[in-house]
Amino acid sequence: MSAPVIWLGIPAVAAVILWAIRSERWTAILGGSLAMFLSLLAISIPIDQAILIGNLSIRIAPVFEIFGRRFILSSSDQLILFLIYGIVSFWFFSSSVARISHRLVPLGFIITSLLLGSLAVEPFLYAALLIELAVLIAIPLLVPMDQKPGKGLIRFLIFQTLAMPFILLSGFLLSGVEASPADVNLVIQAGVLLGLGFAFLLAVFPFYTWIPMVCEEAHPYAAGFVLMIFPTIGILFGLSFLDRYTFLRESRQLYEVLRFIGIITLTTAGIWAMFQNHAGRLMGYASIVATGLSILAMTLPNAGTAVGLVFLLIIPRALGLGVWSLALTILQNNVPSLDFRTIKGQARSLPFVSAAILGASFSLAGVVPLVGFPIQYSLWQGLGQVSIPLGIWFGIGMLGLLVGGLRAAVVLVTAPANTFRHSSESWGERILLGLGVVALFLFGLVPQWSRLILDKLPAVFERLGK
C-alpha cells in the first residue's frame, strides 16, 4: 500500500460510493468520519517506515506510479494531510445541517484529492491539469445541473482556467533556468509568467471580482468550501515553488512584489467590505482579505516565521468561513435573500445564526480574543518591522473588514421593539453554530494549539526554513 493510494485514491473511490447514498445525514456522517480518519492516520502512522503489528510488518510506500507519472507523499507531507483532511471533516460533518451533503461530500472528496494530488505529482507541470480538473468539478458543486450558471461562476471558470497556461509555460521556462541560471531574460520571463499564473489562481487584486459574485449567486456553504480549499492549496502550491527553486527563494525583488500584491489585495478588499449590502458578498471579501494575509505572511524576512504563519493562518480561515457560510445557509433558508434590507432584525428570530455571523466576521478581522487575533497580531508586528507604512495599510484593510462586520451586526439587531419572535432555529443548527462560535473563542484564548503545527513544521518545505 502506498501513501498516494490511501490519501488520494481512497477519497476518490469513496466519493463514488457516497454519491449513491441519498441520505443527507448518512452521507455527512460517513464522509466526515472518513475524512477525520484520514487526518488522524496522517499523524499517527509514519510513511516509508516499517510498522510492526503483531507478527505482521507493514510499510506505507511514499511513491505511486501511474502512466509514467509519479505521485509522492513523503513524511514531510503528513502535516499538510493532517490539516487539510481535518478541516474537510469539519465541513462534511456540518453539511447535513446545510442540506447540501449529497453534493458537497462526494464532490468535495474529489476536489480535495485532485488538489492534494497537484502538490504530490511529478513532473509538477501536471499539477496545473489536476487543478483545472478540480475547478471543473467545482462547477456542479456551486450550481446544480438544473440551474443556469451566473456571471460570477463563468468568471470563476475563466480566471482559474487562465492560470493554467501561465503556470505551464512558467514551469517549462523554469526548467531552462535550472540549466542556465545566468540567463537574466529567461529568469524574468519565467517570473512574470509565474506571477500571472498565481495571480489568477489565488484571485488577487484585480482578479478577485468573481469571488463576491459567486458568494451572491451560489449556495453559501458550497461557496465557502470553494473559497477555503482552493486558495489554501494554491498558497501551499506557491510555497512549493519557492522551496523548489533557489533563484526564486533568494530573489529580493520577488518578495517585494509579493508584499505589494498582498497589501493591495488586503487593503482594497477590506475597504470594499465596508460598503457591502449583501451578507454573502461580505463573506467573499473577507476570504479575499484572508488570501492577502497569507501572501503577506510569505514575505516576512525570517523564512521560518513566514512559513509558520502561513500554516497557522489556515485554521482561522477554514474555521471562520465554515461558521460564516453555515450561518448564511440557515439564514438564507428563512429569508428571501441575503440582502441587508431583507435580513434586517433577524437576530430576534435567529440569534445563534446572527452570533455565528458576527463571531466569524470579527475573527477574520482579527478582533480580540478570537482565533484570528494572535496570528494576525504576529503578522502585523512582523510587517511593522519591515515598513511602518506597510503596517498602516495593513491596519486600514483590517479596519475596513471590521466596519463591514459591524454594519452587518447593526442590520441584524435593528428592528422595531414590538417585532420580537421566537427562535426558528432547530436544535441541530443551534448546537453546530454554538460549537463553532465556542471554537472561535477557544482557539483564540488558548494559542498553544499552534504548537501542534509548529512542532511538525520543520519537515515541511525544509529549504525555506533555512
SULRA-V183535 format. One line per field, one symbol per residue. ss: DSSP state (H for helix, E for strand, - for the rest). phi: phi as a letter, one per 40 degrees, with the letter a starting at -180 (. if undefined). burial: 1 if it has 9 or more other ideal C-beta (glycine too) atoms within 8 Angstrom, else 0. Layout:
ss = ???
phi = ???
burial = ???
This chain:
ss = -EHHHHHHHHHHHHHHHHH----HHHHHHHHHHHHHHHHHHHHH-----EEEE--EEEE-E-EEEE--EEEE--HHHHHHHHHHHHHHHHHHHH------HHHHHHHHHHHHHHHHHHHHEE---HHHHHHHHHHHHHHHHH--------HHHHHHHHHHHHHHHHHHHHHHHHHHHHH----HHHHHHHHHHHHHHHHHHH------HHHHHHHHH--HHHHHHHHHHHHHHHHHHHHHHHHH-HHHH--HHHHHHHHHHHHHHHHHHHHHH----EHHHHHHHHHHHHHHHHHHHH----HHHHHHHHHHHHHHHHHHHHHHHHHHHHHH------E------HHH--HHHHHHHHHHHHHH------HHHHHHHHHHHHHHHH-HHHHHHHHHHHHHHHHHHHHHHHHHH-------------HHHHHHHHHHHHHHHHHHH-HHHHHHHHHHH---------
phi = .bcccccbccdccccccccccccdccccccccccccccccccbbbccgbcbcbgcbbbbcccbbbafgbbbbbcccccccccccccccccccdcccccfbccbccccccccccccccccbcbccccccccccccccccccccbdccbccccccccdcccccccccccccccccccccccbccccccccccccccccccccccfcdbcbcccccccccccdccccccccccccccccccccccccbccccbccccccccccccccccccccccccbcbbccccccccccdccccccccccccccccccccdcccccccccccccccccccccccbbcaccdcccdgcccbbcccccccccccccccgccbcccccccccccccccccacdccccdccccccccccccccccccccadccbcbccbcccccccccccccccdcccccbccdccdcccccdccfdcccc
burial = 0111111111110111010010010011111111110111111000110010000001011111000010111111111111111111111111111101111111111111111111111101011101111110111111100000010111111011111101111111110110000010011011101111111111111011011111111111111111111111111111111110101110100111111011111111111111010111111111111111111111110011111111111111111111111111111101100111011111111111111111111111111001111111111101110100011011111111111110111011100000000010100011011101101111110000010011011011110110
